[in-house]
Amino acid sequence: MNMLTKRIDKERLLLGIAAPLLALVAAIVVTTLVILATGKNPGAAFSDMLTYGSASDSQVYILNKATTYYLAGVSVAIGFRMNLFNIGVDGQYRLAAFVAAVLGGALTVPGWIAIPLIILCAMATGALWAAIAGILKVTRGVSEVISTIMLNSIATAIIAYLLQPGKLAELQSGGTVVSTDPLPKSSYFFSIDTGPAGVLWGFIVVAVLVGVAYWFVLGRTRFGFDLRTVGQSESAATASGVSVKKMVATSMVISGAVAGLIGMPTLLNDSHQFSNDFPSGIGFTGIAIALLGRNNPVGIALGALLWGFLERTTNHLEFEGYDKEILGVIQGVIVLCVVIAYELVRRYGLKRQQQRVGAELAAQAADPTQKQEVA
């Protein structure tokens, strides 16, 4: 029995290592072919990416970007664990950042009061916006995919309407940027000055805390167990006394609350105001990162770092004469390779498990005295 357990654990470990390695090799091969198709040298491209990406200023840039991407990945992953596809993360975080920026620009209280209020305002706005999709799903059976797509459009329209001079925004001196009132300096989140490498956003600490909370709640609490159970089998969850509708609505609200944090690193550590050039599309990036990380907090962190690395290095490749569209190609290739590789490894693992069970049953049928030992 002990030998069998050791063999199974060893096989699981090997399969866990094989999936990312297979995805990495496949991504490198496909990316190499794509670069060769453009008439460029892939070896020089990879060398430039490694050299430029390992520079100290690039490392700070990557960490700052990864902070935002990690929050986006966790927000999407919460829905994924419930078998919900929250496409509305992009609208939730942009509307939350806008409302929080308006509040922050109007506050005159000390920073130690203003910063928590801004963060809570963002989380509440994101949660309320996501709750609309959750309520529509549990009361009317509306697909969260459709409702969140429409809510993204509505959020964009609301921001466009209110982000105008004379309403909740003002025209900057240059005449091309419209933004909310800037936050007072007392409301700036702390940053770490690394010297020539740049400034590291302090909101990375909040992102780490969110990751720890995500791991603990989903993996170490009854609520997390119920949530995962509903995601795997609604009928089994119902039979065990779990309210599926309540869990769906709750998970959408939590996903939206985390989505509200996505814009906070930019707002509190960088721009200190919401303008018409505020970053967009991060919610959709979070979908790719959650897929890369397999909804695991550590995996999502690695995916966020990888995304930041690719964004930093491939943008630099453009100055070296490479096509600027190569970033999108590499990102898409990596996501596809990861999804395919994990699916292939998962199917192989199931096949191996069936073979082991069949072998044990055959051995038991041949020698009934082994029944107790196999059990």
N, C-alpha and C positions, 0 to 999 in steps of 0.2 A: 504493500500500500504506500509506504513512504517513497519507494523508488518510483512508483507511478506518479505520485504528487510532484516529485522533483522533476520528472520528465515533462509533465504538463506545464509546470511553472517555467521551465527552460524554454519550451516551445512558445509559450506566450510572450516571454521576453524577446525571443528572436523575431517573432512576428511583429512585436511593437517597434523593434529597431528596423526591420525590413521595410515597413511602410514609408517612413520619411526618407530613408536612403533611396528606395526605388523612385520616389517622387523627385528627389534632388537630381538623381542621375538622368531621369527622363526630361526634367526641365532644362538641364544643361545641354543635353543633346538637341532638343527641339530649338532652344534659343540659339545654339551654334548654327544650326541649319538656317534659321531665319536671318542671322547676321550675314552668313555666307551668301544668301540670296540677294542681299543688298549690295554685294560686291565688296564688303569690308572684311577685315581680319578679326575673327572672334577672339583669338588669343590676346590681341592688343586691347580689345574692348574689356575682357574680363580682368586683365592686368590693371587697366586704368581704373576700373570700378573698385578693385580691392585697395589700390593705392590711395585713391581719393576718399574712399569710404572710411579708411582707417585714420585719416587725419583728425586731429583733436577738435577742430571746428565742425567737422562733419559728424563726429560722435555726439556733440552737444545738439546739433540740428536733428539728428536721428532720434535722440531721446525725447526731445520736445515734440516731434511729430508723433512718435510712438505713444506718448502720453494721451494725445487726443484719439489716436487710432485704437488704443487699448480700450478706452471707455466706450467707443463705438462698437467694438467687437463684443464686449461683455453685454452691452445692451441688446444686441441682436441675439447673442447666445442664450440669454434668459428666455426669449421667445422660442428659440430652437429646442431647448430642453422640454418645452411644453408642446412641441410639434406645431408651434405657431410661427408664421413667417411675417415678422414685423418689418415691412418695407417702409413704414412711416417714420423710421428713426431720423431720417434727414429733416423732415418737416418738424418733428418734435424738438430736435436740438436747436434748429434755427429760430423757431418761434420762442423757445425758452430763453435763448441767448438774447433775443431782441427785448423781450419783456424784462429780463433781469438787467439789461443795460439801461433801459429807461428808468427802472427803479433805482439802480446804482447812481445814475447821473442826478437824480433828484434828492438823494439822501444827504443829510448834513450831520449825521451822527458819527461818532468815532469809528475808526476802521475795524476794531475788534467786534463791533456790533454790525457794521455795514456788510462786511464780507460774508458772515454766516447768513444774513438776510438775503443777500444776492444769490448765494448758492441755493438756499432753501426755495427762493422764488423760482429759480430755474428748474429745480427738481419738481416743484409743484406744477409748474406750467407744462412740462413734458409729461408728467403723470396724467394730468387732466386731459391733455390732447390725445394721449394713447388710450385713455379710458373710454373715449367715444367709440373707438373701434372695438374695444372689448365688450362694451354694452350692446353694440349692434350685433355682435356675434352671438352672445348668449341669449339675447331677447328675440332677435329676428333671424338668426342664422346667416347673417351677412358675412361673407368671407373676409378675413382680416387683410388679405392681399388687396382686394378691391377697395375696401374702406380706407386703408392706410395710404394707398396711392392717391385717392381723391383728397384725403386730408393733407397730403403733401402739397397738392395744388392749392388748396384753400389757405394753408399756412403761408405759402409764397405770396398769394394775393393779399392777405391781411398785412403782411410785412411791407409789401410794395405800396399799399394804400397809406399806411401810417408813417412809413419812412419818407416823409416829404417835409420840406420847409413849411413852417406854419402849423404843423401837426405835432408829431413826436420827434422831429429831427430838424437839423439845421444844415445849411449849405456851408461847406468849409471855404476857407479863404481862397483856395485854388480855383473854386468854381466847378469842380468836376466830381467831388465826393460829397455825398449827403450822409450824415451820421447823427446818432443820438448825442445828447450832451455827454461830454467825457466824464469818466469817473474821477472823483478827487483822489489825489495821491495817497491819502490815508486808506483808500479802498483797494490799493494795489496788493496782490498776493505776493508773498515773499519770493525772491529769486536768488540764485546762487551765481555770483560773478566768478567765472572760471578764467578770467584774464583774456588773453588773445583768442581763446577758443569760443568766447561768447558767453551768453547768459543762459543758465539752465533754469527752466521754469519750475517753481516750487510746487506746482499742482501735481507733479509726478508723485508726490507723497500721497495725495488724495487718491490718485489712480491705483497705487499699491494697496491702500486700505479698501478700496472698492473690490479689488481682486481677492483679497483675503476674505472679505464679507461674502462674496459670491461663492468662494470655495466652502466656507463654513456653513452657510445657510443651505446650499444645495446638497452638500455631502454629509453634514453632521446634525441636521435637524429634522424633525417630523415633517415640517412644511416642505423642505426640500425633497424628502422621500415621496410625499404625496404628489408634488409637482412632477417629479420624474416618472412616477407611476401613471399619472394621467397622460403624460407624453407617450408612454410606451403602450398603454392599453386603457382606453376610457372605460370599457366594460369591466375590467378587473378593478379599476379604481372605484367605480360605482358600487361594485359588489362588496368592497371593503369599507364602504361608508363615506367615501370622499365625494364632495360636491364638485363635479366636473365644471359646471358653469362658474362657480365661485373661484375655482383655481384658474380658469381661463381669464376671467376679469382681473383677478389679482396679479397674475403674471404679466398681463399687458400694462397694468399700472406701474409695476416695478420696473419693467423694461423702459417705459416712458420716463420714469424718474431718473434712471441712469442715463438715458438719452439726454436729459436736461443738463447733465454735467459735461457733455461733449464740448460745448462751446466755451466752457469756463476757463480752460487754460489760455485760449486766445484772448478772451475778454479781460481776465484778471491779471494775466502775465504779459500780454503783448500789446493788443490794440487799445484796450481800456475804453472802447466804445464800439457800438454796432454801426457799421456803414454798409453801403451798397456793394462793397467788395469783400464783405465778410466771407470766410471760407464756406463753400457749399459742396455737396456731394460726399461728405464724410460718412454719412449714414449708409450709403451704398458701399463705400469702402469697408465699413464694419461688417457687412454681410460676407465679403470675401475673407476678411481676417478671422471671423468666427468659423468659417469653413476650414480655413488653414489650421486653426488651433483646435479643431474638433470639439469645440465648446468647452475645452479645458482651460482654466485660468492661466496655467503656465504656457500651454500651447498658443493661446491668444496673445500672450506677451511676446512670444517668439515671432508670431506672425506679424504683430505690430512693428517690431524692430526690423524685420525683414522688409516690410512695406516702406518704412522710413528710409532704410538703406537703399532700396531700389529707386525710390523717388530722388534721393540725393545724388546718387551716382549716375543714373541714366540721364538726368538733366545735364550733368557735366559732360556726358558723351556727346551731346548736341554741339558743344563748343569744339569737340574733337572731330567734327565732320560726320557724325553718325545721324541717322534720321531721328527726329524728335518723337515719332510715333512708336519707337522701339520700347518705351516704357510700358505703354498699354499692352503691347504684344507680350512682353516678358511677364507682366503681372497676370494676364489671362492664361498664359501657358502654365505658370506655376500653380494657379488655382485648379486648373483642369488636371494637371499631373497629380496633385495631392488628392483630389477627390477620386480619381480613377485608381491611384495606387492603394489608397486605403480600402476602397471597395474590393479590389482584387485580393488584397491580404485578408480582408474580412471573410470573403467567400472561401478562400483557401483554409482559413482557420476553422470555419464551420465544417468543411469537408473532412479535415483532419479529426475534428471532434467526433463526427459521425463514424469515421473509420475506427477510432478507439473504442467507442461504445459497442460497435458491431463485433470487434475482436474480443471484448470482455464478455459479451453475451455468448459468443461462440465457445469461448473457453469454459464458461459456466455450464453450458449445455453438454460439453464433452466430459467435464469432470464436476459433478454436483458438489463435491467436497470443497470446491473453491468458492462456493457461494458466499459464505461468511467472510472470507478473506477479501473478495472483490468488493463486497458491500462496505 
